[in-house]
Amino acid sequence: MVDEVDPRSVSPGTGDDDDASFFDPTKFKILVIGGVAALAGLMSGIDIGVVSGALDLFSREFHPSTLALSWVVSAMMAGAALGSVSASKLAQKVGRKRALICGAAVFVIGALGCFLSWSVVSMISFRVVMGYAIGLSAFTAPLYLSEIASEDTRGAMISTYQLMLTIGIFVAFLADAYFSYRGSWRSMFAFAAFPATLFLIGVLFLPYSPHWLVMKGRHKEARRILLDLRDDPLEAAKEIQAIRQQLETKQEGWALLKRNSNFRRSVLLGIGLQAMQQLAGINIVMFYAPKILQAAHFDTHAQVWCTAIIGLVNMLATFVAVGLVDRWGRKPILYVGFAVMALTMGALAALLHEGMAEQASQMIAVFVLMVFCAGHAMSAGPLMWVLCAEIQPIQGRNFGMSASTLMNWLANMGVSVSFLPLMEAFGASGTFWLLAVLNFIFIGLTYLYVPETKGMSLAKIEERLMSGVKLRKLGR
């Protein structure tokens, strides 16, 4: 619990000065809290990265079929789908903080189980356990971050989750490169337990969500936390009042979905956004980068080091999204991101069709993959989570976010389990042409349905949604 402090008196509007904001201790405190909560993303990212490097070594020991190997990857998403389904009720009953603690503990168990795996079946089983923890955390962490952040930092705060995920992927790729020289896939999974342990310790020191405290009638605690996290006591008081007003209408979920067409619109939009994020193809690159590079005739060590470089670019590009999401807005960044991903997937398909026998074409392929990852990391990667946290009305927010998170993992699982069979059936070139076409389609869907929510309060977005305003006109 955060101790009560005497907040500084700050007149409205002084937070607009960039230099002052940078050194503002209150905002710095929020960023620290957000960084700890976003370690859930680091945990998820390391799991994504680790399995990429472990696949080949695991295959040499247990000789799984192509389909079984796909399920070693995809079992995590199946578990994550289960975790996302149970996350809503758990986060509401025990609180966002305790739900994150549960996710971290389960992840440690799953990672150690993978480390000790004795068969393909045992590996798949423990991957499901890890996935459950990731699904639970992927729902709860953005929800917690959206409730801790102020309006002017909300986009960047929620994007921090995705930033930590990309950092985790890069760190895992480096670990894979190191352990590949020792031929130790077990060490890769043991390494994955490390960030989860850090996350478990860090979450113990986080404050409870003010929204959840008010929901449970613990108004004094909520007020004390908000006084510590807002520059202006009047701002904190207004936020408490707004939370109370929002919570006067209880969470209805399925009942609201059946009777309210406006809520159905927001749920369907959230589901669509997460499907777009996954069908863009990012986790194909993250999970199967060594396989893609193998198709481009890279040797084993070149595969893992080029994969690590791709992970580095993926991480650095996410900083762009965190810095621009509350300045440029959501839609302009998405337009750029989907255009970049469409062009790079088309370029990679063309290169694979030519065969890439020469070193120059191989280097171009690596560059294309780097640009693709940059395009996703600065756009659809973080912004879909931001938008999904913003567009759901308070009385159905838990249900709406749970539905969109479930779709994220189901789409992720579908893409991951089908990639290797698609490569066998249609070839690498045909598979990446399909991804290029999908990303072009997503540019149009962004224009038609995605709202611009930059600088809009959650209450205002909800008001416009429930009054029947078109989805793409919900924001500015």
ABEGO torsion letter per residue (X at the ends): XBBBBBBBBBBBGAAABAAAAAABAAAAAAAAAAAAAAAAAAAAAAAAAAAAAAAAAAAAAAGBBAAAAAAAAAAAAAAAAAAAAAAAAAAAAAEAAAAAAAAAAAAAAAAAAAAABABAAAAAAAAAAAAAAAAAAAAAAAAAAAAABBAAAAAAAAAAAAAAAAAAAAAAAAAAAAAAAAGBAAAAAAAAAAAAAAAAAAAAABBBBAAAAAAAGBAAAAAAAAAAABABAAAAAAAAAAAAAAAABBBAEAAAAAABAAAAAAAAAAAAAAAAAAAAGAAAAAAAAAAAAAAAGBBAAAAAAAAAAAAAAAAAAAAAAAAAAAAAEAAAAAAAAAAAAAAAAAAAAAAAAAGGABAAAAAAAAAAAAAAAAAAAABAAAAAAAAAAAABBAAAAAAAAAAAAAAAAAAAAAAAAAAAAAAAAAEAAAAAAAAAAAAAAAAAAAAAABBBABGBBAAAAAAAAAAGBBAAAABX
